[in-house]
């Protein structure tokens, strides 16, 4: 199954064409710096803008984070089904319409991007997972779509829905750091040999 | 942009970000789809876009070119009701009626993909269509009746 770091929601016309990302891996990274990079990566992966759609086999996206009040499943009894796009019940696109120009940054509006909305694959369940759990999952080609660090970086570059996490609009808290910073951390973590906290 | 509504070709000149609901109601005078919230929280504006239920308040006009829109006006006719519409009458579902065109369009879409939905299936699909009168038990019963009618052919 294709691995997708699918993140929730969108805004900002600046995202229509996506942010320009440079993929320039460092030549060498110490294990210590690699672990520091992982620590920042975990801040991103565990952030509500990412984790809310990286949910498990119950196929229920979450609403969590400062702009949502209490943590709870996505309203409207949404179940994205095994398709992870809602094909069995209500498609994500019923509200999260594909919008080439990007829009919907008003409070409580369904975010939209220039890409089909979807949940991440079950293999990429992050919601409520620890740093160690996500680290081991993300470095394992069996669970990350067979990607190395360069492929992970390209994935972050190509899939515009991921860019939304850093410009979510609608009063939502963006993921920490920035898209380029996150790509740089993924590259550094990979060059360091994908160290995890429990190694 | 050019598209069809209930089988009739339409050509409208509107801002790209005008929601489909506004195009239907304000530009074309098709008022079956209702404005409830404008932010995809209530379902009153539900129509079919290329056969799939969508919240028309969320669909930008810029995405309409070449598409086919069906509203409650095009789902059936008074002489030949869609099975969901007939079941709505049979069960006297509507109370104030404001949400009902959205409910019916969502229910019709449900039965296109799931011809024999369980109560749980119905709740998953219909929970995004709010009814302030609380007609939910009748909505569920009508969907079961419509499913049976459609399956009889």
Contacts between the chains, C-beta under 8 A, distances in Angstrom:
chain1	res1	chain2	res2	distance
A	75	B	41	7.8
A	76	B	41	8.0
A	76	B	127	5.0
A	76	B	128	3.7
A	77	B	123	6.0
A	77	B	124	5.7
A	77	B	127	3.4
A	77	B	128	7.4
A	78	B	124	7.8
A	78	B	127	7.8
A	78	B	128	7.4
A	79	B	124	4.8
A	87	B	113	7.5
A	88	B	113	7.5
A	88	B	114	7.6
A	89	B	121	7.1
A	89	B	124	4.2
A	89	B	125	5.1
A	90	B	53	7.6
A	90	B	124	7.1
A	90	B	125	5.6
A	90	B	128	6.0
A	91	B	52	6.3
A	93	B	52	7.5
A	93	B	54	7.1
A	94	B	40	7.9
A	94	B	52	7.4
A	94	B	53	6.0
A	94	B	54	5.3
A	94	B	55	6.1
A	94	B	128	7.5
A	95	B	40	3.9
A	95	B	54	7.8
A	95	B	55	5.2
A	95	B	58	5.4
A	95	B	128	7.7
A	96	B	58	7.9
A	97	B	54	6.7
A	97	B	58	5.2
A	97	B	59	5.2
A	97	B	60	7.1
A	97	B	63	6.7
A	98	B	63	6.8
A	99	B	60	5.6
A	99	B	62	7.6
A	99	B	63	6.8
A	100	B	62	6.6
A	100	B	63	7.3
A	101	B	16	6.7
A	101	B	17	7.2
A	101	B	60	7.4
A	101	B	62	6.6
A	103	B	17	6.2
A	103	B	60	6.7
A	104	B	58	7.3
A	106	B	39	6.7
A	108	B	39	5.3
A	108	B	41	6.6
A	109	B	39	4.6
A	109	B	40	6.8
A	109	B	58	7.8
A	110	B	39	7.3
A	110	B	40	4.4
A	110	B	55	7.7
A	110	B	58	5.9
A	112	B	58	7.3
